[in-house]
Amino acid sequence: MLSGLIDPDRARALMEARDGGLFAERLLDLAQSVAGVDELFACRVVGDVPQTLASGSDLGDASDRAHAYASRFHRSDPAQDARRAAHPGSGFACRIPADAIVLSPYRKLCFEKPCFAEKICFGWQFGDDCLMVTFYHRQSREHVDIAQLGGLAQLAITGLRQILAAPSDAGIVPRLERRLADAHPVLTPRERAVCARSMAGHPARAIAEDLRIAQSSVLTYRQRAYLKLGVSRSADLLAAVMT
């Protein structure tokens, strides 16, 4: 593969994602194929406070690591020094090995426990905020194609900027839940919650994170609801509720 280029079809699928969970899944898939990435984390930083935008991993406890970083460990992250040094309208990149993390609790939870050898960070400093994408490796990779990984990070930052600019669908889910409650009282509150989010286009992984349940439970609740209502997909349910 030519250095710096990303599969156009997979790049398009990434840019079409409008949900943070689906975006993280597709970005991780691309990052794994490009550079053997094991985990990724993307955030928006306003002032010095990061807001998690996407977190993807095939390893356990990724959400715990993302929360710990965003709530307290970012203060001890060397990548934040690179961010602060960047001028508005410019990008930055840094490669940080695990042993460069001085704060012991941060190093143990976010590097030693998942066995990460390093992380590679890319970011772009806008006027009032910054978007950062971080890729984690469990093995140190001296010959990572930084140009290709940087190209992917730039694509990710553009996609995240697009998601942030899109109108929020936060009000859609409560309205769908109310419609489901009125039209189909046979559904339990949890079944309504899962179905409403499915109808709004949220993937199972994002629904699980939002409701703080297992992804397998999301599939179970959805299947139970579909059996009760005699439908096989969210589009059929949406059509029945909206008419």
KAKAUR-V139796 format. One record per residue. RES is the residue in one letter. SS is DSSP state (H for helix, E for strand, L for the rest). D_FIRST is the distance of its C-alpha to the first C-alpha in whole Angstrom. Layout:
res=RES ss=SS d_first=D_FIRST
res=RES ss=SS d_first=D_FIRST
//
This chain:
res=M ss=L d_first=0
res=L ss=L d_first=4
res=S ss=L d_first=6
res=G ss=L d_first=9
res=L ss=L d_first=8
res=I ss=L d_first=9
res=D ss=L d_first=9
res=P ss=H d_first=13
res=D ss=H d_first=15
res=R ss=H d_first=15
res=A ss=H d_first=15
res=R ss=H d_first=18
res=A ss=H d_first=19
res=L ss=H d_first=19
res=M ss=H d_first=21
res=E ss=H d_first=24
res=A ss=L d_first=25
res=R ss=L d_first=28
res=D ss=L d_first=29
res=G ss=H d_first=28
res=G ss=H d_first=28
res=L ss=H d_first=26
res=F ss=H d_first=23
res=A ss=H d_first=23
res=E ss=H d_first=22
res=R ss=H d_first=19
res=L ss=H d_first=18
res=L ss=H d_first=18
res=D ss=H d_first=16
res=L ss=H d_first=14
res=A ss=H d_first=14
res=Q ss=H d_first=14
res=S ss=H d_first=11
res=V ss=H d_first=9
res=A ss=H d_first=12
res=G ss=L d_first=15
res=V ss=L d_first=17
res=D ss=L d_first=20
res=E ss=E d_first=22
res=L ss=E d_first=22
res=F ss=E d_first=25
res=A ss=E d_first=26
res=C ss=E d_first=29
res=R ss=E d_first=31
res=V ss=E d_first=33
res=V ss=E d_first=37
res=G ss=L d_first=39
res=D ss=L d_first=38
res=V ss=E d_first=38
res=P ss=E d_first=34
res=Q ss=E d_first=34
res=T ss=E d_first=32
res=L ss=E d_first=29
res=A ss=E d_first=27
res=S ss=E d_first=27
res=G ss=E d_first=24
res=S ss=E d_first=24
res=D ss=L d_first=25
res=L ss=L d_first=27
res=G ss=L d_first=31
res=D ss=L d_first=33
res=A ss=H d_first=30
res=S ss=H d_first=33
res=D ss=H d_first=35
res=R ss=H d_first=33
res=A ss=H d_first=32
res=H ss=H d_first=35
res=A ss=H d_first=37
res=Y ss=H d_first=34
res=A ss=H d_first=35
res=S ss=H d_first=39
res=R ss=L d_first=39
res=F ss=H d_first=37
res=H ss=H d_first=35
res=R ss=H d_first=38
res=S ss=H d_first=37
res=D ss=L d_first=33
res=P ss=H d_first=32
res=A ss=H d_first=29
res=Q ss=H d_first=32
res=D ss=H d_first=33
res=A ss=H d_first=30
res=R ss=H d_first=31
res=R ss=H d_first=34
res=A ss=H d_first=34
res=A ss=L d_first=31
res=H ss=L d_first=33
res=P ss=L d_first=33
res=G ss=L d_first=30
res=S ss=E d_first=28
res=G ss=E d_first=25
res=F ss=E d_first=25
res=A ss=E d_first=23
res=C ss=E d_first=24
res=R ss=E d_first=23
res=I ss=E d_first=26
res=P ss=E d_first=27
res=A ss=H d_first=29
res=D ss=H d_first=32
res=A ss=H d_first=32
res=I ss=L d_first=33
res=V ss=L d_first=37
res=L ss=L d_first=39
res=S ss=H d_first=39
res=P ss=H d_first=39
res=Y ss=H d_first=36
res=R ss=H d_first=34
res=K ss=H d_first=36
res=L ss=H d_first=35
res=C ss=H d_first=32
res=F ss=H d_first=30
res=E ss=H d_first=32
res=K ss=L d_first=33
res=P ss=L d_first=30
res=C ss=L d_first=29
res=F ss=L d_first=26
res=A ss=L d_first=26
res=E ss=E d_first=24
res=K ss=E d_first=23
res=I ss=E d_first=21
res=C ss=E d_first=23
res=F ss=E d_first=22
res=G ss=E d_first=25
res=W ss=E d_first=26
res=Q ss=E d_first=30
res=F ss=L d_first=32
res=G ss=L d_first=35
res=D ss=L d_first=37
res=D ss=E d_first=34
res=C ss=E d_first=31
res=L ss=E d_first=28
res=M ss=E d_first=26
res=V ss=E d_first=23
res=T ss=E d_first=23
res=F ss=E d_first=20
res=Y ss=E d_first=22
res=H ss=E d_first=21
res=R ss=L d_first=23
res=Q ss=L d_first=22
res=S ss=L d_first=22
res=R ss=L d_first=18
res=E ss=L d_first=18
res=H ss=L d_first=15
res=V ss=L d_first=13
res=D ss=L d_first=11
res=I ss=H d_first=14
res=A ss=H d_first=12
res=Q ss=H d_first=10
res=L ss=H d_first=13
res=G ss=H d_first=15
res=G ss=H d_first=14
res=L ss=H d_first=14
res=A ss=H d_first=18
res=Q ss=H d_first=18
res=L ss=H d_first=18
res=A ss=H d_first=20
res=I ss=H d_first=23
res=T ss=H d_first=23
res=G ss=H d_first=23
res=L ss=H d_first=26
res=R ss=H d_first=28
res=Q ss=H d_first=28
res=I ss=H d_first=29
res=L ss=H d_first=32
res=A ss=H d_first=33
res=A ss=L d_first=33
res=P ss=L d_first=37
res=S ss=L d_first=38
res=D ss=L d_first=38
res=A ss=H d_first=40
res=G ss=H d_first=44
res=I ss=H d_first=42
res=V ss=H d_first=42
res=P ss=H d_first=46
res=R ss=H d_first=47
res=L ss=H d_first=45
res=E ss=H d_first=47
res=R ss=H d_first=50
res=R ss=H d_first=50
res=L ss=H d_first=49
res=A ss=H d_first=52
res=D ss=H d_first=54
res=A ss=H d_first=53
res=H ss=L d_first=52
res=P ss=L d_first=55
res=V ss=L d_first=54
res=L ss=L d_first=50
res=T ss=L d_first=51
res=P ss=H d_first=49
res=R ss=H d_first=46
res=E ss=H d_first=45
res=R ss=H d_first=46
res=A ss=H d_first=44
res=V ss=H d_first=41
res=C ss=H d_first=41
res=A ss=H d_first=42
res=R ss=H d_first=38
res=S ss=H d_first=37
res=M ss=H d_first=39
res=A ss=L d_first=37
res=G ss=L d_first=34
res=H ss=L d_first=33
res=P ss=L d_first=31
res=A ss=H d_first=33
res=R ss=H d_first=31
res=A ss=H d_first=32
res=I ss=H d_first=36
res=A ss=H d_first=36
res=E ss=H d_first=35
res=D ss=H d_first=38
res=L ss=H d_first=40
res=R ss=L d_first=40
res=I ss=L d_first=40
res=A ss=L d_first=37
res=Q ss=H d_first=35
res=S ss=H d_first=36
res=S ss=H d_first=40
res=V ss=H d_first=38
res=L ss=H d_first=37
res=T ss=H d_first=41
res=Y ss=H d_first=43
res=R ss=H d_first=41
res=Q ss=H d_first=42
res=R ss=H d_first=45
res=A ss=H d_first=46
res=Y ss=H d_first=44
res=L ss=H d_first=46
res=K ss=H d_first=49
res=L ss=H d_first=49
res=G ss=L d_first=48
res=V ss=L d_first=44
res=S ss=L d_first=41
res=R ss=L d_first=38
res=S ss=H d_first=39
res=A ss=H d_first=39
res=D ss=H d_first=42
res=L ss=H d_first=43
res=L ss=H d_first=42
res=A ss=H d_first=44
res=A ss=H d_first=47
res=V ss=H d_first=48
res=M ss=H d_first=47
res=T ss=L d_first=49
//
